[in-house]
């Protein structure tokens, strides 16, 4: 992360502009950049536990991941010839990009969370031929950046900022897709991460469908009643709350809530397990295409 450009979606703010996508240094920008020197990830957990009344100790409860925090620290580097003006420009840009209130106003749908895009190195060049993995987390500033002004050296200024992620998972930036059709009803969802990946399903209709259209994964069946559809109808299913696909499990038809289309058990939802998993569609009358989308996810 530290040896590559890092971009925050709000304001399209970029750290380490003096580095290119491969981590090479652009000497023309070395003294005109916002450098990210340190990044400290702070995971939080919560568990449910019951005390043993009138006895020592307690019972360990079920553990859930909580909000993830990132404490980022670095320095602003500016040219000596324009140090005061350039420093002020970069400070104002950081304050605008990492203003929690403005981030929320600009994206209330995501509660002010934006993708933080970064790169990590890997030795797995079979999967990642460049030796780099493009990753992201959706994060919101927790407070505006703090700055340390110094009279001794006006070409540098230390800064720090705290960001929080409601979804603590780390995702690959590239969305993968699998298109299933009547002629090709089965295929593999490949999750290259370490934790199950959230899945979004988009179904395009050519006419009335079956009352028991089914998506099956590992013996688990997700069923929709598509018998009332007409040509060009589009049904979207978001299988779980996640940063890439938003808050709440939901089903929409042409953009309008249609949760009642689901006829399988209330707790039957599908995700993309770690590794390669077969997904199959059946009872495909009226289906033009069924496209599964996901981002490989890491714990």
C-alpha positions as CSV (number, residue, x, y, z in Angstrom):
1,X,0.0,0.0,0.0
2,X,2.7,2.5,1.0
3,X,4.8,2.0,-2.1
4,X,2.0,2.8,-4.6
5,X,-0.5,5.6,-5.4
6,X,-3.5,5.4,-3.0
7,X,-6.8,7.1,-4.1
8,X,-9.8,8.1,-2.0
9,X,-13.0,8.4,-3.9
10,X,-14.4,11.6,-2.3
11,X,-12.7,14.4,-4.2
12,X,-10.6,11.8,-6.1
13,X,-7.8,12.6,-3.8
14,X,-4.5,10.7,-4.4
15,X,-1.7,10.1,-2.0
16,X,1.8,9.2,-3.4
17,X,1.4,11.0,-6.7
18,X,5.1,10.7,-7.2
19,X,4.7,7.0,-7.7
20,X,3.3,5.2,-10.8
21,X,1.1,2.1,-10.8
22,X,4.1,-0.1,-10.7
23,X,5.7,1.8,-7.8
24,X,8.3,3.5,-9.8
25,X,9.3,7.1,-8.8
26,X,8.4,10.1,-11.0
27,X,11.2,12.5,-10.1
28,X,9.3,15.5,-11.4
29,X,6.7,15.0,-8.6
30,X,9.0,14.0,-5.7
31,X,8.7,17.5,-4.2
32,X,5.1,18.1,-5.1
33,X,3.1,15.3,-3.5
34,X,1.2,14.1,-0.5
35,X,3.2,11.2,0.9
36,X,1.6,8.4,2.8
37,X,4.3,7.2,5.3
38,X,2.4,5.0,7.7
39,X,-0.9,3.1,7.7
40,X,-2.3,1.4,10.8
41,X,-5.3,-0.8,10.4
42,X,-7.3,-1.2,13.6
43,X,-10.0,-4.0,13.6
44,X,-12.8,-4.0,16.0
45,X,-14.9,-7.0,17.2
46,X,-18.0,-7.5,19.3
47,X,-19.3,-10.6,20.9
48,X,-22.4,-11.7,22.7
49,X,-21.8,-13.3,26.1
50,X,-23.8,-14.1,29.2
51,X,-22.3,-13.9,32.6
52,X,-22.5,-16.7,35.1
53,X,-24.3,-15.1,37.9
54,X,-22.9,-15.6,41.4
55,X,-19.9,-17.3,39.8
56,X,-16.5,-16.3,38.6
57,X,-15.8,-15.8,34.9
58,X,-18.3,-15.8,32.1
59,X,-19.2,-17.5,28.8
60,X,-17.5,-16.6,25.5
61,X,-20.1,-15.5,22.9
62,X,-20.5,-15.4,19.2
63,X,-17.9,-13.1,17.6
64,X,-18.8,-10.5,15.0
65,X,-16.5,-8.2,13.1
66,X,-17.1,-4.6,13.8
67,X,-16.1,-1.3,12.3
68,X,-12.5,-1.2,10.9
69,X,-10.4,1.9,11.4
70,X,-7.4,3.2,9.4
71,X,-5.0,5.7,10.9
72,X,-3.0,7.2,8.0
73,X,-0.1,9.5,8.5
74,X,2.4,11.2,6.2
75,X,3.7,14.5,5.0
76,X,3.0,17.0,2.3
77,X,6.0,17.8,0.1
78,X,6.0,21.0,-1.9
79,X,8.5,22.9,-4.2
80,X,10.8,25.3,-2.4
81,X,10.0,28.1,-4.9
82,X,6.3,28.1,-4.2
83,X,6.2,26.5,-0.7
84,X,3.6,28.7,1.0
85,X,1.1,28.8,-1.8
86,X,1.5,25.1,-2.7
87,X,1.3,24.0,0.9
88,X,-2.0,25.9,1.4
89,X,-3.4,24.4,-1.8
90,X,-2.7,20.9,-0.7
91,X,-4.0,21.4,2.8
92,X,-7.3,22.8,1.5
93,X,-7.6,19.9,-0.9
94,X,-7.1,17.4,1.9
95,X,-9.6,19.1,4.2
96,X,-12.2,19.1,1.5
97,X,-11.7,15.4,0.5
98,X,-11.6,14.2,4.1
99,X,-14.5,16.2,5.6
100,X,-16.9,13.6,7.1
101,X,-19.9,16.0,6.9
102,X,-19.3,16.8,3.2
103,X,-18.6,13.2,2.3
104,X,-22.0,12.3,3.9
105,X,-23.8,15.1,2.1
106,X,-22.3,14.0,-1.2
107,X,-23.2,10.4,-0.8
108,X,-26.0,9.8,1.7
109,X,-26.8,6.4,0.0
110,X,-23.4,5.1,1.2
111,X,-23.5,7.1,4.5
112,X,-20.5,9.0,3.2
113,X,-18.3,6.0,2.4
114,X,-16.1,6.0,-0.7
115,X,-13.7,3.5,-2.1
116,X,-10.1,3.7,-0.9
117,X,-8.1,2.1,-3.8
118,X,-4.6,0.8,-3.1
119,X,-2.2,-1.8,-4.3
120,X,-0.4,-4.7,-2.5
121,X,2.5,-6.9,-3.8
122,X,2.2,-10.7,-4.0
123,X,4.4,-13.6,-4.9
124,X,1.4,-15.4,-6.5
125,X,2.3,-14.4,-10.1
126,X,0.2,-17.3,-11.4
127,X,-3.0,-15.6,-10.3
128,X,-1.6,-12.0,-10.5
129,X,0.9,-11.9,-13.3
130,X,2.1,-8.3,-12.5
131,X,2.9,-9.4,-8.9
132,X,0.4,-6.7,-7.7
133,X,-3.2,-7.0,-6.4
134,X,-5.5,-4.0,-6.8
135,X,-7.6,-3.7,-3.6
136,X,-10.2,-1.5,-2.1
137,X,-12.1,-0.8,1.1
138,X,-15.1,1.5,1.3
139,X,-14.3,4.1,4.0
140,X,-15.5,7.4,5.5
141,X,-13.4,10.0,7.2
142,X,-13.9,10.0,11.0
143,X,-12.6,13.6,11.3
144,X,-10.9,16.1,9.2
145,X,-7.1,15.7,8.8
146,X,-4.8,17.2,11.4
147,X,-1.8,19.1,10.3
148,X,1.5,20.2,12.0
149,X,2.7,23.6,10.9
150,X,6.4,24.2,11.3
151,X,8.5,27.4,10.8
152,X,11.7,25.5,10.4
153,X,10.9,23.8,7.2
154,X,8.0,25.1,5.0
155,X,8.6,22.5,2.3
156,X,7.2,19.7,4.4
157,X,4.1,19.4,6.7
158,X,3.1,16.3,8.6
159,X,-0.5,15.2,8.5
160,X,-2.8,12.5,9.9
161,X,-6.3,11.3,9.1
162,X,-8.6,8.6,10.5
163,X,-11.0,6.7,8.3
164,X,-13.6,4.0,9.2
165,X,-15.2,1.2,7.3
166,X,-18.6,-0.2,8.2
167,X,-17.8,-3.3,6.1
168,X,-14.4,-4.5,7.3
169,X,-13.7,-6.7,4.3
170,X,-11.1,-6.0,1.7
171,X,-12.1,-6.4,-1.9
172,X,-10.4,-6.7,-5.2
173,X,-11.2,-3.6,-7.3
174,X,-12.1,-5.6,-10.4
175,X,-15.7,-6.9,-10.4
176,X,-16.0,-10.4,-11.8
177,X,-19.1,-11.6,-13.6
178,X,-20.6,-14.9,-14.7
179,X,-23.4,-14.8,-17.4
180,X,-25.7,-17.8,-17.2
181,X,-28.3,-18.5,-20.0
182,X,-30.7,-21.2,-21.1
183,X,-28.0,-22.6,-23.3
184,X,-25.3,-22.3,-20.7
185,X,-27.0,-22.7,-17.3
186,X,-23.9,-23.5,-15.2
187,X,-20.7,-21.8,-14.4
188,X,-18.1,-21.1,-11.8
189,X,-17.8,-18.2,-9.4
190,X,-14.1,-17.8,-8.5
191,X,-13.4,-16.0,-5.3
192,X,-9.7,-15.5,-5.0
193,X,-9.9,-14.1,-1.5
194,X,-10.1,-15.6,2.0
195,X,-13.7,-14.9,3.0
196,X,-17.0,-15.4,1.2
197,X,-17.8,-12.8,-1.4
198,X,-21.1,-10.9,-1.6
199,X,-23.0,-11.6,-4.8
200,X,-25.4,-9.5,-6.9
201,X,-27.6,-11.1,-9.5
202,X,-29.2,-9.4,-12.5
203,X,-31.9,-11.2,-14.5
204,X,-33.1,-10.0,-17.8
205,X,-36.4,-11.3,-19.1
206,X,-37.7,-12.1,-22.6
207,X,-41.2,-12.7,-21.3
208,X,-43.1,-14.5,-18.5
209,X,-40.9,-16.8,-16.5
210,X,-41.4,-19.8,-14.3
211,X,-42.9,-19.6,-10.9
212,X,-39.9,-21.4,-9.5
213,X,-36.8,-20.0,-11.2
214,X,-33.9,-21.4,-9.2
215,X,-30.3,-20.5,-8.6
216,X,-28.4,-23.4,-7.0
217,X,-25.1,-23.4,-5.3
218,X,-23.8,-26.3,-3.3
219,X,-27.2,-27.8,-2.8
220,X,-28.7,-24.5,-1.6
221,X,-31.6,-23.2,-3.8
222,X,-32.6,-19.6,-4.1
223,X,-36.0,-19.4,-5.7
224,X,-37.9,-16.5,-7.4
225,X,-41.4,-16.4,-8.9
226,X,-41.0,-14.8,-12.3
227,X,-44.3,-15.7,-13.8
228,X,-45.6,-12.2,-13.9
229,X,-42.6,-10.8,-15.9
230,X,-42.8,-9.3,-19.4
231,X,-40.2,-8.8,-22.0
232,X,-37.3,-6.5,-21.0
233,X,-38.1,-6.7,-17.3
234,X,-35.0,-6.6,-15.2
235,X,-34.8,-8.2,-11.7
236,X,-31.8,-7.4,-9.4
237,X,-31.0,-9.4,-6.3
238,X,-28.4,-8.1,-3.8
239,X,-27.7,-11.1,-1.6
240,X,-26.2,-9.3,1.5
241,X,-25.2,-6.0,2.9
242,X,-21.7,-5.1,1.6
243,X,-19.6,-2.1,0.6
244,X,-19.7,-2.8,-3.1
245,X,-23.4,-3.4,-3.4
246,X,-24.9,-1.2,-0.6
247,X,-26.9,-1.7,2.6
248,X,-29.5,-4.4,2.9
249,X,-30.5,-7.6,1.2
250,X,-33.0,-6.5,-1.5
251,X,-34.8,-7.5,-4.7
252,X,-35.9,-5.0,-7.2
253,X,-37.9,-5.2,-10.5
254,X,-37.0,-2.4,-12.9
255,X,-35.7,-0.4,-9.9
256,X,-38.7,-0.9,-7.7
257,X,-38.9,-3.0,-4.6
258,X,-40.0,-6.5,-5.4
259,X,-39.0,-8.6,-2.4
260,X,-42.2,-10.6,-2.7
261,X,-40.7,-12.4,-5.7
262,X,-38.6,-14.5,-3.4
263,X,-40.3,-17.8,-2.5
264,X,-37.4,-19.8,-1.0
265,X,-36.9,-19.8,2.8
266,X,-36.4,-16.5,4.5
267,X,-32.8,-17.4,5.4
268,X,-31.8,-18.8,2.0
269,X,-29.3,-16.4,0.4
270,X,-26.2,-17.1,-1.7
271,X,-22.6,-15.9,-1.5
272,X,-19.4,-16.8,-3.3
273,X,-17.4,-19.2,-1.1
274,X,-13.6,-19.0,-1.2
275,X,-12.2,-20.8,-4.2
276,X,-14.2,-22.1,-7.2
277,X,-17.9,-22.8,-6.8
278,X,-20.5,-24.0,-9.4
279,X,-23.7,-22.0,-9.8
280,X,-26.6,-23.4,-11.8
281,X,-29.9,-21.9,-13.0
282,X,-33.0,-24.1,-13.6
283,X,-36.6,-23.5,-14.6
284,X,-35.3,-20.9,-17.1
285,X,-38.5,-20.1,-19.1
286,X,-38.4,-16.5,-20.2
287,X,-34.8,-15.9,-19.1
288,X,-32.6,-13.9,-21.5
289,X,-29.7,-13.9,-19.1
290,X,-28.8,-14.2,-15.5
291,X,-25.6,-12.4,-14.6
292,X,-23.8,-13.0,-11.3
293,X,-21.4,-10.2,-10.1
294,X,-18.9,-10.3,-7.2
295,X,-15.6,-8.9,-5.9
296,X,-13.1,-11.4,-4.4
297,X,-13.1,-10.7,-0.7
298,X,-10.5,-10.9,2.1
299,X,-11.1,-11.0,5.8
